[in-house]
Amino acid sequence: MKKGRAKRRRGLVLLLFLVVVGLLFFQSEWLGRTIYPIYYKDEIQRSAQRYQIDPHLIAAVIRVESNYKAEAVSAKGALGIMQVMPDTAQWILKKEDFGAITVEDIGRNPEAGIRIGTWYIQELLRQFDGNLNLSLAAYNAGPGKVKQWVDDNVWDGTEKRLGDIPYGETRHYVKKVLYYYNKYQEVHKDLF
């Protein structure tokens, strides 16, 4: 009697396991979108179109910088959803006409933060001739530092040599953004 129950129970557990695996397999798109969500899709899309940047990249930077927290403030004072430093934001606002957007808006308004951060990524890509790795490192450590690393042959800007980035935080940052960028392109390929 006990052997029969144990056998049925094992069979039921196996069946349940197969059903769960099957659901996960067939619902992998749903699972991926649950694990790798993108918030502020419309705001990301508008800024990405305006500055001709892949929206998946913007989403990846946001995920790593603030995990979509619009009013985030870092220990170093970086503001908003894309964690732009106030001095950098001030420089951007002088360089480009953003209408009534202020530095304070970047820390409160996700659309303002996304727009400023996306413009800055576009500017870094321009400065670094489209090299995404160098641009991401510059977003984190500053363009002056990254130019110095390249000029001093410390890092060549390739993904293969990310380990040569002298700042551990920046090295980790670039790897994380690239990871989420690839995941978002894979999981949300039809979103934008």
BAFI-3210 file (N, C-alpha, C; in Angstrom, 3 decimals, decimal comma, padded with zeros to 6 digits):
// residues 192
n [1|2|3|4|5|6|7|8|9|10|11|12|13|14|15|16|17|18|19|20|21|22|23|24|25|26|27|28|29|30|31|32|33|34|35|36|37|38|39|40|41|42|43|44|45|46|47|48|49|50|51|52|53|54|55|56|57|58|59|60|61|62|63|64|65|66|67|68|69|70|71|72|73|74|75|76|77|78|79|80|81|82|83|84|85|86|87|88|89|90|91|92|93|94|95|96|97|98|99|100|101|102|103|104|105|106|107|108|109|110|111|112|113|114|115|116|117|118|119|120|121|122|123|124|125|126|127|128|129|130|131|132|133|134|135|136|137|138|139|140|141|142|143|144|145|146|147|148|149|150|151|152|153|154|155|156|157|158|159|160|161|162|163|164|165|166|167|168|169|170|171|172|173|174|175|176|177|178|179|180|181|182|183|184|185|186|187|188|189|190|191|192]
n.u [000,816|001,869|004,012|002,744|001,459|003,674|004,878|002,895|002,898|005,506|005,233|003,272|004,648|006,680|005,131|004,016|006,364|007,173|005,047|005,412|007,989|007,352|005,493|007,166|008,942|007,258|006,260|008,431|008,992|007,263|008,314|010,933|010,363|009,325|011,455|013,292|012,214|011,026|010,519|008,902|008,630|007,569|008,805|011,482|011,482|010,817|013,062|015,115|014,514|014,713|017,451|018,664|019,465|019,757|016,917|016,996|019,540|019,400|017,508|019,015|021,112|019,614|018,584|020,917|021,948|019,886|017,894|015,375|014,402|013,083|013,674|016,167|019,194|022,605|025,354|027,437|026,161|024,895|022,069|018,661|016,888|018,754|021,057|022,768|025,467|025,294|027,019|027,675|025,131|024,520|026,432|025,520|022,987|023,747|025,030|023,159|019,839|017,306|014,879|012,738|013,847|015,512|018,386|017,410|015,041|015,928|016,416|013,878|011,947|011,235|011,119|012,597|015,082|015,679|015,808|017,989|020,051|020,098|020,815|023,385|024,635|024,559|026,281|028,681|029,110|029,591|031,960|033,681|033,880|031,762|032,322|031,037|031,841|033,876|032,329|030,389|032,065|032,993|030,624|030,366|032,896|033,776|034,603|037,181|038,900|038,669|039,680|042,291|043,084|043,024|044,875|047,175|047,559|046,380|043,942|042,308|039,736|038,184|035,740|036,771|038,961|038,038|038,785|041,056|040,340|041,058|039,547|037,676|034,913|034,018|034,709|033,050|030,593|030,442|030,420|028,011|026,062|026,347|025,555|022,799|021,917|022,199|020,415|017,969|017,689|017,297|015,043|013,103|012,742|010,712|009,577|010,216]
n.v [-001,188|001,320|001,524|001,828|004,320|005,995|005,652|006,701|009,311|010,131|009,950|011,900|014,185|014,219|014,592|017,103|018,604|018,359|019,696|022,293|022,873|022,714|024,834|026,983|026,798|027,269|029,689|031,334|033,830|035,486|034,977|035,962|038,677|039,266|038,896|040,655|043,476|046,441|049,708|052,918|053,022|054,617|057,123|056,412|055,522|057,917|059,593|057,979|057,876|060,613|061,115|059,160|056,607|053,235|052,052|049,904|050,027|052,391|051,591|049,591|051,071|052,611|050,562|049,618|051,955|053,065|051,248|051,874|053,790|056,808|059,057|058,653|059,165|059,162|058,142|059,740|061,886|061,824|062,230|061,202|059,039|058,227|058,798|061,192|063,341|066,450|068,592|067,678|067,594|070,331|071,273|069,933|071,128|073,712|073,325|072,310|073,043|072,505|073,497|074,263|072,548|071,803|071,290|070,274|069,100|066,788|065,054|064,562|064,184|061,621|061,656|063,951|063,246|060,941|062,028|063,856|062,091|060,337|062,071|062,621|060,117|059,868|061,985|061,080|058,771|060,045|061,456|059,312|058,046|056,260|054,001|051,789|050,568|052,282|054,576|053,851|053,374|055,971|057,249|056,368|056,805|059,200|061,196|062,313|060,711|058,248|058,871|059,367|056,782|055,454|056,977|056,478|053,850|051,999|050,757|049,377|049,780|047,684|045,038|042,603|043,213|044,294|043,786|045,276|047,788|050,264|051,054|049,316|049,627|050,862|048,969|046,829|048,112|048,608|045,966|045,061|046,785|046,063|043,394|043,634|045,101|043,266|041,285|042,725|043,282|040,719|039,719|041,718|042,215|042,967|045,190|047,900]
n.w [000,000|000,928|-000,819|-003,262|-002,961|-002,643|-005,111|-006,798|-005,857|-006,549|-009,294|-009,693|-008,821|-010,738|-013,049|-012,457|-012,382|-015,084|-016,315|-015,288|-016,336|-019,046|-019,250|-018,605|-020,733|-022,961|-022,252|-022,217|-023,289|-021,847|-019,300|-019,604|-020,044|-017,601|-015,863|-016,968|-017,095|-018,807|-018,047|-018,432|-021,210|-023,354|-022,942|-023,175|-025,828|-027,230|-026,655|-027,619|-030,361|-030,984|-030,550|-031,976|-030,903|-029,886|-028,299|-026,533|-025,484|-023,993|-022,096|-020,836|-019,673|-017,891|-016,261|-014,999|-013,848|-012,132|-011,703|-012,678|-010,923|-010,587|-009,005|-007,957|-006,134|-006,098|-003,923|-004,640|-005,637|-008,118|-010,249|-010,619|-012,955|-014,860|-013,595|-013,777|-013,222|-011,432|-012,350|-014,901|-016,014|-015,968|-017,803|-020,112|-020,410|-021,050|-023,430|-025,227|-026,342|-024,219|-023,639|-021,001|-019,137|-016,120|-013,954|-011,559|-012,427|-013,639|-011,584|-010,677|-012,647|-014,769|-017,605|-018,306|-017,206|-018,721|-021,271|-021,082|-020,278|-022,482|-024,546|-023,661|-023,866|-026,644|-027,293|-026,134|-027,665|-030,089|-029,445|-029,014|-031,438|-032,056|-030,568|-028,455|-026,028|-025,016|-024,762|-022,851|-020,665|-020,339|-019,643|-017,083|-015,746|-016,695|-019,546|-019,811|-018,225|-019,573|-022,113|-021,362|-020,514|-022,967|-024,485|-022,987|-023,510|-021,797|-021,962|-024,756|-025,590|-026,447|-026,168|-025,564|-024,020|-021,640|-019,059|-018,689|-017,914|-015,628|-013,356|-011,092|-010,564|-012,926|-014,846|-014,051|-014,378|-017,198|-018,160|-016,999|-018,152|-020,853|-020,662|-019,880|-022,068|-024,192|-023,239|-023,181|-025,919|-026,852|-025,379|-025,597|-028,313|-030,085|-028,988|-029,423]
ca.u [000,000|002,721|004,814|001,862|001,281|004,956|005,066|001,951|003,370|006,655|004,687|002,593|005,698|007,314|004,173|003,962|007,635|007,124|004,093|006,072|009,041|006,661|004,964|008,293|009,462|006,323|006,038|009,742|008,925|006,652|009,275|012,005|009,872|009,118|012,778|013,963|011,179|011,389|009,532|009,048|008,848|007,286|009,840|012,704|011,287|010,902|014,450|015,916|014,270|015,233|018,914|019,080|020,143|018,946|016,199|017,430|020,733|018,936|016,894|020,092|021,788|018,685|018,524|022,144|022,135|018,910|016,844|014,121|013,958|013,138|014,208|017,380|020,353|023,715|026,207|028,300|025,322|024,280|020,631|017,592|016,754|019,978|022,169|023,658|026,044|024,797|027,925|027,498|023,805|024,649|027,179|024,618|021,935|024,351|025,461|021,996|018,598|016,316|013,709|012,629|014,407|016,561|019,116|016,502|014,078|016,563|016,266|012,468|011,109|011,894|011,277|013,727|016,296|015,935|016,204|019,350|020,962|020,200|021,632|024,771|025,151|024,803|027,475|029,845|029,316|030,224|033,337|034,482|033,720|030,800|032,759|030,102|032,559|034,495|031,257|029,819|033,073|033,000|029,393|030,585|034,124|034,043|035,328|038,599|039,595|038,695|040,643|043,621|043,385|043,296|046,134|048,275|047,506|045,943|042,811|042,100|038,328|037,472|035,038|037,685|039,945|037,375|039,544|042,127|039,827|041,684|038,590|036,806|033,513|033,737|034,790|031,812|029,499|030,384|029,979|026,591|025,241|026,374|024,731|021,385|021,661|021,978|019,176|016,826|017,538|016,795|013,728|012,163|013,086|009,564|008,981|010,434]
ca.v [000,000|002,497|001,597|002,342|005,759|006,650|005,621|007,679|010,639|010,431|010,181|013,191|015,202|014,245|015,208|018,518|019,165|018,457|020,760|023,568|023,058|023,003|026,198|027,910|026,747|027,920|031,055|031,921|035,256|036,099|034,871|036,913|040,041|039,426|039,013|041,822|044,437|047,797|050,707|054,199|052,676|055,752|058,133|055,858|055,521|059,299|060,060|057,140|058,357|061,979|061,127|058,023|055,630|052,034|052,158|048,824|050,532|053,348|050,785|048,904|052,065|052,925|049,401|049,557|053,203|053,358|050,226|052,565|054,684|058,141|060,072|058,118|060,037|058,299|058,639|060,776|063,016|061,673|062,455|060,708|057,709|057,880|059,113|062,196|064,241|067,819|069,384|067,186|068,061|071,770|071,381|069,498|072,135|074,872|072,915|071,966|073,676|071,558|074,250|074,639|071,515|072,254|070,208|069,691|068,247|065,505|064,216|064,376|063,883|060,579|062,025|064,884|062,469|060,062|062,861|064,359|060,947|059,824|063,037|062,457|058,894|060,211|062,827|060,224|057,952|060,932|061,718|058,087|057,480|055,164|052,855|051,652|050,253|053,515|055,509|053,413|053,637|057,421|057,601|056,032|057,355|060,511|061,080|062,645|059,511|057,215|059,330|059,160|055,350|055,107|057,637|055,819|052,425|051,184|049,962|049,665|050,034|046,505|044,226|041,511|043,690|045,044|043,552|046,269|049,055|050,367|051,225|048,150|050,036|051,116|047,659|046,126|048,875|048,346|044,572|044,965|047,443|045,214|042,220|044,008|045,514|042,024|040,656|043,509|043,060|039,354|039,521|042,769|042,547|043,553|046,248|049,243]
ca.w [000,000|001,018|-002,039|-004,311|-002,743|-002,907|-006,562|-007,357|-005,466|-007,416|-010,634|-009,667|-008,734|-012,054|-013,961|-012,114|-012,830|-016,544|-016,651|-014,988|-017,338|-020,303|-019,188|-018,683|-022,095|-023,873|-021,791|-021,961|-023,594|-020,668|-018,207|-019,886|-019,834|-016,162|-015,245|-017,551|-017,504|-019,230|-017,665|-019,133|-022,623|-024,245|-022,745|-023,767|-027,279|-027,738|-026,594|-028,519|-031,728|-031,114|-030,582|-032,808|-030,055|-029,689|-027,023|-025,636|-024,800|-022,978|-021,031|-020,110|-018,833|-016,794|-015,353|-014,200|-013,097|-011,074|-011,697|-013,006|-009,842|-011,194|-008,096|-007,335|-005,938|-005,681|-002,840|-005,226|-006,022|-009,442|-010,124|-011,473|-013,530|-015,578|-012,700|-014,358|-012,220|-011,622|-013,199|-016,273|-016,447|-016,226|-019,059|-021,186|-020,571|-021,718|-024,770|-026,061|-025,882|-023,706|-023,201|-019,587|-018,252|-015,200|-013,284|-010,566|-013,143|-013,958|-010,406|-010,311|-013,797|-015,553|-019,019|-018,381|-016,954|-019,872|-022,412|-020,836|-020,300|-023,855|-025,286|-023,219|-024,496|-028,046|-027,328|-025,859|-028,865|-031,072|-029,001|-029,090|-032,789|-032,085|-029,765|-027,341|-024,786|-024,529|-024,400|-021,573|-019,633|-020,135|-018,932|-015,679|-015,159|-017,280|-020,813|-019,641|-017,722|-020,615|-023,131|-020,774|-020,577|-024,367|-024,858|-022,267|-023,891|-020,663|-022,473|-026,180|-025,854|-026,948|-025,173|-025,209|-023,040|-020,566|-017,835|-018,585|-017,377|-014,312|-012,264|-010,936|-010,695|-014,346|-015,517|-013,699|-014,975|-018,644|-018,330|-016,635|-019,174|-022,053|-020,361|-019,974|-023,455|-024,950|-022,752|-023,646|-027,363|-027,021|-024,761|-026,020|-029,702|-030,788|-028,170|-029,987]
c.u [000,872|003,557|003,998|001,657|002,554|005,208|004,150|002,419|004,565|006,184|004,011|003,603|006,391|006,404|004,089|005,230|007,629|006,163|004,740|007,155|008,418|006,111|006,081|008,858|008,552|006,041|007,363|009,769|008,337|007,639|010,410|011,582|009,592|010,454|013,497|012,926|011,796|010,226|009,827|009,316|008,648|008,369|011,159|012,612|011,438|012,350|015,348|015,741|014,895|016,752|019,513|019,971|019,209|018,248|016,572|018,674|020,332|018,331|017,965|020,832|020,903|018,653|019,739|022,291|021,183|017,853|015,453|013,571|014,177|013,802|015,473|018,459|021,471|024,486|027,122|027,501|024,706|022,764|019,789|017,772|018,007|021,230|023,218|024,156|025,563|025,692|027,798|026,163|023,851|025,363|026,284|023,567|022,458|024,676|024,290|020,753|017,585|015,085|013,793|013,217|015,540|017,280|018,208|015,488|014,641|016,404|014,832|011,614|011,787|012,094|012,450|015,043|016,669|016,419|017,645|020,360|021,160|021,030|023,106|025,392|025,461|026,091|028,736|030,143|029,971|031,695|034,240|034,227|032,836|031,198|031,906|030,818|033,194|033,435|030,622|030,796|033,105|031,750|029,584|031,764|034,437|034,886|036,817|039,420|039,746|039,671|042,069|044,016|043,751|044,636|047,340|048,355|047,188|044,833|042,566|040,633|037,545|036,793|035,940|038,644|039,311|038,116|040,673|041,646|040,335|040,729|037,661|035,338|033,137|033,758|033,492|030,608|029,351|029,897|028,488|025,685|025,206|025,522|023,245|021,016|021,367|020,682|017,950|016,609|016,921|015,338|012,685|012,400|011,949|008,958|009,083|010,410]
c.v [001,269|002,660|002,186|003,845|006,525|006,725|006,645|009,103|011,054|010,728|011,537|014,338|015,343|014,931|016,713|019,232|019,365|019,549|022,126|023,862|023,412|024,417|027,230|027,957|027,523|029,365|031,783|033,411|036,007|036,102|035,879|038,346|040,316|039,645|040,282|042,849|045,743|048,706|052,003|053,993|053,872|056,822|057,679|055,928|056,931|059,798|059,269|057,586|059,730|061,973|059,923|057,035|054,436|052,133|051,057|049,248|051,507|052,591|050,087|049,866|052,416|051,794|049,383|050,803|053,336|052,282|050,872|053,429|056,132|059,185|059,598|059,202|059,145|058,933|059,759|061,976|062,942|061,635|061,647|059,326|057,256|058,336|060,034|063,101|065,669|068,685|068,977|067,667|069,547|072,012|071,021|070,572|073,414|074,563|072,734|072,633|072,603|072,283|074,585|073,602|072,105|071,034|069,512|068,752|066,853|064,530|063,918|063,813|062,835|060,967|062,981|064,135|061,581|060,883|063,352|063,214|060,384|060,771|062,838|061,187|059,162|061,025|061,999|059,308|058,786|061,151|060,506|057,313|056,244|053,947|052,783|051,404|051,504|054,495|055,139|053,655|055,129|057,885|057,379|056,782|058,771|060,382|061,397|061,448|058,475|057,606|059,114|057,684|054,931|055,696|056,968|054,321|051,505|050,239|050,371|049,880|048,843|045,760|043,099|041,921|044,543|044,904|044,546|047,619|049,182|050,522|050,018|048,492|050,223|049,820|046,887|046,796|048,545|046,925|044,424|045,603|046,591|043,963|042,555|044,450|044,279|041,339|041,397|043,334|041,692|039,227|040,506|043,169|043,232|044,748|047,621|049,208]
c.w [000,000|-000,243|-003,180|-004,188|-003,076|-004,409|-007,243|-007,059|-006,330|-008,833|-010,733|-009,624|-010,087|-013,071|-013,716|-012,582|-014,343|-017,003|-016,426|-016,019|-018,687|-020,339|-019,303|-020,092|-023,037|-023,485|-021,556|-022,293|-022,398|-019,502|-018,391|-019,636|-018,361|-015,452|-015,701|-018,027|-018,016|-018,854|-018,432|-020,629|-023,554|-024,151|-023,363|-025,283|-027,860|-027,757|-027,534|-029,968|-031,944|-031,294|-031,311|-032,043|-029,903|-028,328|-026,034|-024,844|-023,691|-021,797|-020,191|-019,184|-017,636|-015,776|-014,430|-013,318|-011,912|-010,876|-011,803|-011,873|-010,296|-010,306|-007,368|-007,235|-005,411|-004,528|-003,339|-005,725|-007,405|-009,286|-011,104|-012,048|-014,280|-014,847|-013,332|-013,233|-012,478|-012,513|-014,665|-016,827|-016,789|-017,556|-020,247|-021,459|-021,222|-023,175|-025,729|-025,475|-025,495|-023,177|-021,727|-018,629|-017,418|-014,617|-012,274|-011,220|-013,401|-012,800|-010,014|-011,438|-014,680|-017,018|-019,208|-018,189|-018,126|-021,062|-022,257|-020,922|-021,696|-024,716|-024,937|-023,807|-025,965|-028,178|-027,077|-027,044|-029,969|-030,710|-029,194|-030,383|-032,827|-031,268|-028,494|-026,021|-024,180|-024,037|-023,069|-020,427|-019,307|-019,398|-017,433|-015,058|-015,630|-018,532|-020,696|-019,195|-018,836|-021,722|-022,636|-020,843|-021,995|-024,792|-024,217|-022,565|-022,716|-021,112|-023,911|-026,551|-026,366|-025,802|-024,678|-024,083|-021,939|-019,243|-017,627|-018,043|-015,940|-013,133|-012,211|-011,110|-012,166|-015,139|-015,295|-014,371|-016,465|-018,900|-018,053|-017,681|-020,437|-021,856|-020,529|-021,389|-024,311|-024,535|-023,269|-025,148|-027,640|-026,562|-025,296|-027,478|-030,455|-030,061|-028,824|-031,499]
res [m|k|k|g|r|a|k|r|r|r|g|l|v|l|l|l|f|l|v|v|v|g|l|l|f|f|q|s|e|w|l|g|r|t|i|y|p|i|y|y|k|d|e|i|q|r|s|a|q|r|y|q|i|d|p|h|l|i|a|a|v|i|r|v|e|s|n|y|k|a|e|a|v|s|a|k|g|a|l|g|i|m|q|v|m|p|d|t|a|q|w|i|l|k|k|e|d|f|g|a|i|t|v|e|d|i|g|r|n|p|e|a|g|i|r|i|g|t|w|y|i|q|e|l|l|r|q|f|d|g|n|l|n|l|s|l|a|a|y|n|a|g|p|g|k|v|k|q|w|v|d|d|n|v|w|d|g|t|e|k|r|l|g|d|i|p|y|g|e|t|r|h|y|v|k|k|v|l|y|y|y|n|k|y|q|e|v|h|k|d|l|f]
***
